[in-house]
Structures are given as structure tokens and as C-alpha cells.
């Protein structure tokens, strides 16, 4: 069985890996010059850095399993420090503990981050009548109704924003925090719902770190998976944008970089707009749903400083920034503190990065790279007293990089997959569907690959005119 995987990000590569395990012959077509998508390894001041995603959730097995399968098991490395913070109310404050995505079991844990009035408002949850969540509800809307807007604005929003670069008052609770959504459906009080979530988590608690990185950078993962796939016989092509996809008999034909390629099945592992374009004639209903998925853009500013230039070396692994405070940056990560491998490269170097851009607040991204560096330095000066100049900096822009999960997102995904079920041998996967984190993308890819493997589409399509050359 020959399967074309369109998209060479981590979802497409994970799908290819699973297809090869299932005995398929695989061709991966990636439009850009490199593989990996949002996993992107780079260098600054002669030191390796991640210019995209830098860690993955370790409490889910999919990412760790794929890294081990690709020969990176010994390179898996947890953060060196768990100390995080939030820059709010004019001070960098320790990140509270004892919460689920910023929602506490006891409002007292938010002291400092939330004002005394905000704490008093949150405590009213225990006495308020039930707030129905229905089939779905926005996280911010529900939490604000129960605990007040300050809890949302100063903690829930920056935590969710770190994942989605989105607006907490639009993001679906059912899609983004499903355990909290289900608990809220059972309990009258949100505080009680969080306590229930924490009790169940404690009963089944996993040992080990919550997050995991890779020595040398998470950007190593796509290359390692690609090498493993090639060793198993995969044909992986970059610079091969697919301009057309169509059914041919019982199979499929893709046109990539002007050349036709036939296959028994196709797996789309591309962002929703690209999938919509390819599906416009094949499944207009699914394409219309995919076109409605919105994306947020962001930029990462990575900077390297000489330690001798720092009046005081920043502590902890970094901080989040609530949108309500009107700062330019939305977060900063102190990479040298967070990752042992980063610190070991050059003891005289200190690397950090900032992120800018949120859904609906992306005008800052219209500025040039030098302006984004200066905006970042200005906020860092105010937040932590950083006055040194970087010896090197680089700006990585992720335009349309993060799909948004508004209320009703899961129903939309279900409709897309229902409509595509009429096309045997076709499946979709990636961040637009089942979660934006690395393990979620890998799980989505494996599910799609298994669907294709079991689709029963075994007939080869009629040969395209130049298929013999493929």
C-alpha cells in the first residue's frame, strides 16, 4: 500500500512513522525547504537553541515514545528548574501552585497575583448558584462567572495564552481543559470541581517531570524521525508543494512541484487553510469548515548575553505576562536556566527568549525585527532590571502558527471527519484538530495513520502520464 503524506511537520513525520510500522510504502511531501514545522533548531552566538517549540508534555506518552523510537531516548531531559513566575501588578511574582490552568481549589494560593478584592470575589464561588456549562463554554467566560474576571485576566489568560496565543474568553473549555469541563458539569462550585480534579490526579499520580525537552533542542526531533523513516524506506521530499489532489479510480493522485504521483491513500498533515484548498473540490463541506478555523501569529525573539555584562543573572525559568497589563511581550523564557544542555554549551553565555503576538493583538508583529528586539529589551528592563545589550539576537516569526479552539471547535472537527469519511483512503491530522501540543499532534497523526492502514483502499490508481518517472 502506497500512502502520500502531505506535510512534513511533526504530525506528518509521526504519521509516516506509524504507516511504515504498518507495512505501507510512504512518500512525504513538504512544501518548505525544511522539515519540522514549529519544531525548529537553530543557533545563536554559536550555541544551539530552539526557535520554535522547546518542550513537550511528559505526562502523555506519545512524544516520549516517538523520541525513543527515533533514537533520542538518551537525549530526553527535563527542565533544570521548575520555578516559574508571572509578571503582573508591576512585579514578577512566583507562579501559584495548586491550580488547574490557573483555576484554584483554594483562592488563597493566588495571593499576590490577584488583589485582595479579587481573592474575596473568587471565594464567593462556594455560595453562588450553579452555572450551566451546556455542551461547551469559553474558559474565560465560565471562570469569570464563578471566580471573577481578575482570576481570568491575571492567571488563566496568560497560561492559556502560552499554549494557544489566544483569548481566554473565546477558547473552548471542552477542547482546551477537558478535565475541568467535565468536573464543572458535575459540581455546582468551580472550586469544588478543581478539588475533585486534583484528588483524582493525586490518586493516579505519575512519577517524573511534567515536561520534557531534548538535549540540543526539541528541534532535533523531526530530523531524527525523518532519518528513522528514511531508513525504513520512506521517500521524503522538501520543496514539494502539493497544488492539486484528486481521486483517480480507487486511489489518489497528487500534483507536487508540477509532477504527478499516484497512491492508494493520502494523509493530510497540513494547517487547516492548506487542507481546505486541497479539499475544495473533493469535499466542499469539509473545506468550508476548515476555512473557518482561525490562526494566531506570533514572534519569538531569542537573545544571547555575556554573563559578565549582566548586573544580575535572572533567576528561575522565566515568566508569563497577562494581556491586561498592556506589555509588548507575553512571556519570557530563560533558556540557560531552564535547560542544562543550553547552559553547558558556553558557561559565559546567557540565552533567553521572549514571545510577542496574541490572537486579536497582532499589530506589534508588523514591526521590523530590530523593533521587536528593542520592545523585548524594554519590557525586560522594567520586569527584571535587565540593562545589558545582547551580543546576538534573532527573530523567528510564526505567521498563522497557532490554530484557535473557540467554543464549538470539537463539533467542527467532528463534522470535518464525518464529511471526509465519504472519501476512502483519506485522513487528516495535526494541530488544527485534536490539540496543539507535541504529544497531541503525534496522537492525532497515529490515529489518522491507523485509519488509512485499515481503510481497505488497496487498489492502485491508474498511472498518471509521468507516474513512471516517480
N, C-alpha and C positions, 0 to 999 in steps of 0.2 A: 504494500500500500504506500503510495507516494503522497505526502502531505506538504503543502506550501504553508509556511508560517510567515505572515506579513507583519513585520515589526521586530526589530532586534533589541528592544529593551529587555529588562529582566523578565517581564512576563513572556515575551516571545521566546527568549532563550530557555526559560523554565519549561515552557510548553514543548519546545523542541527536545529537551532532555527527556521528558516523560514519553513523548512519541517514540523516541529511539529505544527507550526501555521496552515499549510495547511492540517493537519489531518493525516500525514504519521506516520508510526512507524519507528523509526530511530535507527540504530546501528552505532556508531562511532568507527573506528579502528585506533589507533595511535601507530606507531612503537616504539616510545621512551618511557621512564618511566614517562614522564610528558606531560601535555597539554600546549598549548600556543604558541609553535614555537618561533618566535622572540620577543614575549611578555613574559618577564621572570622576576619574582620578586625574589629578594634576600636580603641578609643582609650583612652589613659591620660595624664593631665596634658596634654591637648590634643595628644598625639603618637600617630601611628598605630602599632599593634602587631598582631602575630599572637596570637590567643587559642587557636589550635589548631596544626596542623602548620605549620612555618615554613620548611621546605626540602624539596627532593626530590633523589633520586639523579640526577646528571648523566651517569653512565656508561651509563644506559639512555635511549633517545631519546624514549620516549612522552610524558613530561611536558614536555620542551622543545618537541617538535613541536606539542603542543596549545596551549602558551602562545603560540607564534609564530602559529599559526592563529587564535588569539583576539586578535591584535594586541598582544601583550605581549613580543614579541621584544626590543625595545629596553630593556625593563624588567628582563630577566633579569640577575641579579647574583650572583656567587659570594661566599662569606663573605670578610670582610676579613682574617681571621686563621685559620690552621689550627691554632693552638696550643690543644690541649685537655688535660684533666687528669683524674685520678681521686683522690677523697678517700678514702684508706684508710690503715690503720695509723697513724691520728692525724696525718696530714699530707696536704696537697694535693700530689700528685706528677705530673710530666709523664706524659701518656699514652704508653706504649711504642709504638714503631714496629716494623715487620717482623713483623706477626702477621695472621692471618685470623680476624676476630671473636674476638680475644683469644687465639687459639691460635698460639704462636710457631713459627718454624722453628728458632730457637736460644733456649733458655731464658734465656740471659744478658740478652736485651733486656728481660726482666721484672724485672730487679734493682731493688730499692726497693719496687716494687708488691708483689712476692712475697718472702717471707722467704728467707734462705739455705737453710733446710731445704726450703722449697718449691721452690727452684731445683734443689736436689740431687734431689728426688723427680721433678721433670719430666725431668731428664736421664736417668733410668732408662728412659724410653720406648725409647731406642735398643736396649736389651738385652732388653726384655720380649717374650714370645711374642705372636703375633698375637691381636688381639681382634676377633672377628667382629662385623660391624655388621648382618648379616642384611638384611631388607627395609626396616628403619628402626630407629632408635635415638635415644634422647634425647641431645641435645648434651652436657648436663652429665654424664650417666651415662658416656658414652663417653670424654669428655676426662678425667674424674676417674680412670677406669680406666687411662688411658695416662700422664697427667701429674700426677695428684694433685688433690685437692679444692681446694687453695689457688688453683691457676690458675683453676679454675672460679669460685670464690667471689669472688675479688678482681678478675677481669678479664672472663671470659666472661659471667658473670651480669649485671654492670652494662651491658655492651654490648648483649647480647640484651634486657635489661630496658628499655633505651632505645627499642627498636623495638616490643616486644610487651607491656611491663609484665608479663612472665610469669616463670615459674620455669624456669631453665635445665635443671633435672633432669627436666622434663616436655616441653620443647619439642623437636619433631622436627628432627633434623639434616637429614634428607632434604628437609623442607619449608623450613627456615629458612636453612640453609647448604649448598645442594645441591652446590656445587663441592667443599666439604670432604668431604661424604658420599661422593661418587664417588671422590675421591682416597683416602679411608680404605678403600674396598673394594679398591683396587688395591695399596696399600702395607701392609707389616707394621707399620712405625713411623709414628706420627702426625706426628712431627717431619719425617720424610721426605715424608709426604703434603703437608704445608704447603709445604715447599720446592718440590715439584712444582707446586703451585697458583701459587706466586709466580713460578716460572720461566715457566710458560705465560702468566701475566698480563703479565710483562715483555716476552715475545715479541710479544704483541698489544696492547701498552700504548696507551691512548688519551691524547692530549694534553688539557689543560684540567683544570678543577676536578672533584673527585669529587662535590660537592654544589652546588646552585644554589638561590637564592631569587629573589624578585621585589621590585623596588623598591616600597615601600609595603606590602609584606606578601604572603605566599603566599595570604592570604585574598582577594586581588583576583582570583585565577584563576577561581573559579566564576562570579562576576558577568560577567567578560569572555567566558567560554564561553557563558553564558546569553544575553548580548547578541548574540553571533555566531549562535546558534541561532535566536533570535527574528527576526533579520534574514533568515534563510533560511526563515522561515515557521513555526517551531515555536510551539506553544501551551504555555506554561509556567505552571503554576498552583501557588501555595503555599497553605497552609491547606486542602489537599485530601487528607485521609487516605482510603486505599482500605480499605473494610471488607469487600468481597466481590469475588471473582474467579471467573469460571466460563466454561466452554466454551459457545458458542452456535452450533450448526451447525458450520461450518468455521472459525469465528472466535472472538472473545472478547468478554466484557462485564465491565467493571469498575464497581463502585459506589463513587463518590468523593464524600464530603461529601453523601451522600444522593441523588446524581444518577447515572444510568446512562450509560455511554459505551461504544460499540461500537468494535471494532478488528479488524484482520486478525491481529495478533500482539501479544504482551506481553513486555516485558523487565523482570525484577525486579532492581532495584539497591538493595535494602534490606538491613539486617542480617538475620542468619540467623533470629532469633526471629520477626521480622515476615514473612519469606518463608515460614516454617513455618506460620504462621497462615493465610496466603492459600492455601497448597497442601494444607492438611489434608484436604480432600475430593477434590481433584484428583489428588494423588499421596501417599497416606498414608505410603508407604515413604520417599520423599524428605523429607517433612515430619518424620518421626521422626528421620532423620539430622541434619537442620538443627537440631532442638531440642536435640541433644546437643552442639552447638558452644557452648563456654563463652566468656564475655567477662570481661575485667578492666576495672575502673573506675579512674579517676584524676582528679586535680585539678591545674590549673595556677594558680599564684599569681604574678601579674605585678605588679611594684612599680617605682615611679619615685622616684628620689632626686635631690636637688640636689647637683651635684658639690662645691659649697662645703661641704656637710655631711659629705663623705667624708674621713676622715683619710688614706685611701689608696685610690686608684681601683683596683678589681680589674683584674687583667691576664688576657689570654687570652680564650677564648670561653666558658669555663665548665668544669664538672667533673661527672663521674658519681660515684655513691655505691653501693658494694656493699651488698646487703641484710644481709650477715653482720655489718656493723659496727653495726647497730641504730639507724641515724639515721632521722629522720622523713622527710626528703626523699630522693629517689632520683637527683636531678640538679638542676643549676642552669645556666642559660644567661645569659651576659652579653650581652644583645641589642645594646646600644650598641657593644660591641667587635666583635661578630660581623658586624653589617650596617652598611655605610657609610650607607645611606639612613636608618637609625634614628638614627645619630649626627648626621647633618646636620640633622635636624628642629629640634633645640634643643641647642646646644652646652653649655648649662648643666645638661642633664638626663642622668641615667644610668639606663637601664632594664635590669632583669634579671627573670628568672622562675625559679621552682622548680617541680618536679613531685612529687607525693605520690601514693601508692597503688600497690600491686602485686597481682598475682593471689594470692589467699590471704592477703593482708595489707592489707585494705581498711578495717579498723575505724577507721583515722585519718580516713577520709572522712566518718564520722558526726559529726565536729566541725563547728562553725559556721565561717563564713568568717573571722571575726576570729581564731579559734584557729589556723586554718591559716596565716594571716599570721604570727602570733607563733611558731608552730613553725618556720616557714621562717626567720624572723629569728634565732631561737635557734641553728639549725644554721649559718647564715651567719656568725654571730658566732664560733662555735667554729672553723669551717673557714677563714675568710679575715679574721677580725678586724673584720667589719662591725658598727659600733655605731650608725650613723645610723638615723633613722626615715624611712620613705618619706613623700613628700608626697602620694602617691596609690597605691592598690592595688586590685586586682580579682581575684576568684577565679572561674575557669571550671571547672565540673565536667563531666566526660565519663563519665557513668554508663553502664556496659556499652559502653564506647567501643572496646575493642581485642579482636578475636577471638583466641582462643588456638589454637595449632597444635601439639597434642600428637602423640606418636607415633601414626602411622596416619592423620593428617589428610588426606594426599593420597588415600589409598584411600577415605576417607569422601566426599571431593569427587567422586571418580570414580563412586561409587555413586549420589550425588545426580544427577549429569548423565546417568548411564545410565537411571535411573528416569524422569527428565524427558524423555528422548528419545521417550517414548511420547506426548508432548503436542506436536503440531506447532505451530510458531509461538510457542513459549515458551522463554525463555533466562534464565539468572541470571548475575550478575556482582557484583563488589565485593570488599571486604577479607576476607570470610569464606572466600574460595575460593583465590585464586592469589597472595596476597601482600598485606601491609598497607601498603606504601609507595605513594606517589602514582603513580609510573610503572607499578607492578604493577596498581594498580586501573584505570588507564586502559587498559592492555593487556587486562585481563580484560573491560572494557567493549567494546572494539573487537572482540574475538573473539566476544562474545555478540551484538553488533550484526550482524556479518557472518553469524553463524549464522541470525539472524532473516531477514536480507535474502535468504539463499539457501534458506530453509525451504520455499519453494513455496506458502506459505499465502497465497493471493491472494483467496480468496472473501470477500466481505463478510458479516458475521453478520446474521441477521435484525434488523431495527430494534427496539430496546427502546422501551417506551412513550413515554419522553420524549426519545428519541435525537434527534428533530428539533430540539430546542432546543439540542443540543450543537453 
